[in-house]
Amino acid sequence: MKVAVRLYATLSKYNPAGPGAGSFVVEVEPGTTLADLYERLKIPPGEVKQAFINGRRVEPDYVLQENDEIGVFPPVAGG
């Protein structure tokens, strides 16, 4: 099944097409969780602050569904 992924800010370096390439589609097996996707993309768990799927905030144990649209955000710093 396919899901669309967009990695924001500093996480864009984990985009298989390269930083700044925008969203990309990943084929995953049924039962794959968001945490499994992070592992597959080699994103260290501490680099993710929150994720939204289809506009709703989800936890890493969320089981991905066909055609999910995933946005992953790092912690934000600044002042």
N, C-alpha and C positions, 0 to 999 in steps of 0.2 A: 504494500500500500504506500501511497505517496503523501508526504507532508511538505508544506512550504515553510522555510525557516528564514528569519532575518535576525542577524546578530548586530547589536547596536554598539556604537562608540568603540571602546578598546577591545570588545569581543570580536570585532570584524576581522581581526587577524586569524581567527579560526575558520573563516569562510573558505571552503575548498577551492573556490575560484579566485581567492586572494582578497586582501583588505579592500574595502570600498566597493566590492562587486555587487552589493545589494542582496536581495533575497535569492534563495536557491531551493531546489526541490531535492528531497532525500527520500529514497525508498527504504522502508523499514518493515520488519516482520510484525504481524499481529501480536499484541501483548507487549510491545516495546514501550518503556516508560520514558518520560522526559529525561530522567537521570541517565538512562541507557543512551539516549541521544547525545547528551553532554559527553559521555565517555567515548562514544564513537567519533565525535568531533574533536576529542582531546582537550576539552574545556575543563580546567581544574574547578572543582566544586566551589572553592572560595572566590572565584572570579564572577560568579553569577549572583546578582542581588535578587532579581525577580524575573518571572516569565509570564507572558500572557498568551493564551491560546484562544483564538477566535474572539479576542477582546476581553477575555476573563482571566483574572489572575489565577494561576495554578501552582501547585506544589510539585517538587521533582518526582513524586510517585504517580503522577497523572499518567494514565495509559493513553497513548496516542491513538487517534482515530483517522481514518481515511480523509484526506483533504483538509486536515487541521492547518491553520495558519498560526505559526509560532513566532513570537517576538521575545528575544532574550536580552536582558539589560544587566550591565555591570553595576557595582556600587558607584555612586556619584560623589565626587569630592569637589570642593570649591568653597568660595567664601565671599 
